[in-house]
């Protein structure tokens, strides 16, 4: 057995420039300076999507390492100070506590981590989204690892033909269940079709090798109030018995509908974009997703390849804009505005309280 490497992606919104649009270059520089001081990391890359900073780190500390999470926390604190100096909007928004407690999970930042032994060639894709929630990965991960119309390797690659195992988490009741696919696809779809409640946390091969992992932190459930959507991240390993790079990217060619967008209270299309175009502004959106590809070489991050910069995704962007135009015409009406149980951290409770005595029995 060779030495294992850990790939950690930890993200946070610690201040937007301007409004919720993007990350100021000084914050990205602060993050790079903080990570460069660390003796714990093998390598790192600082990315951004919308107003979120994404710390992509490799190390040998394993998942849930206190040292690595402390490093990320300190980095976000330093970025928050820079944000406050620049009077950026929502400075420190995702940091829900004043003190680090050993792990950033439950403290605001989103986390996706996986530990594995590097293969002869180790291509990985880091997906980063803004203006949406963790359930945004449900449909793409299903298509990547369970849909032969998307991933032909499920049919013609003997190493993939047996299918994959999906861990699905119930974010409301804090429970999890594992589905074996393709055998239990129909059972799994009952749950993952409700992405605000059930999220795919990870995907493994049938013999237990990690293939994909996502962040499943929901800020409003953590904070007990609305503090913005969660802007999730996801890591997918590719090739050699796992889906090919093109199969992993293919679901995003048809922009699916996700929750988030303006004030985290609307449905909109997830638009695949290059990192330079990940500055949502139209009605604070539409929601964006960036795909950064890396080759790992002894833990070093060779890359990134900015996959959605490809002109092959131009039609997906056109379609996302058409869908955005259609949905915007619905204004405050569902399904553009989220259904009521997703609105509980907005003005809805206050309005209901004000009008409670005016409701009469029919």
Secondary structure by P-SEA (a helix, b strand, c coil): ccbbbbbbbbbbbcccccccccccaaaaaaaaaaaaaccccccbbbbbcccbbbbbbccccccccaaaaaaaaaaaaaaaaaaaaaccccccccccccccccccccccbbbbbbbbccccbbbbbbbbbcccccccaaaaaaaacccccccccccccccccccbbbbbbcccccccccccccccaaaaaaccccccccccccccccccccccccccccccccccccccccbbbbbbbbcccccccccccccccccccccccccccbbbbbccccccccccccccccbbbbbbbbbbccccccccccccccccaaaaaaaaaaaaaaaaaaccccccccccccccccaaaaaaaaaccccccc
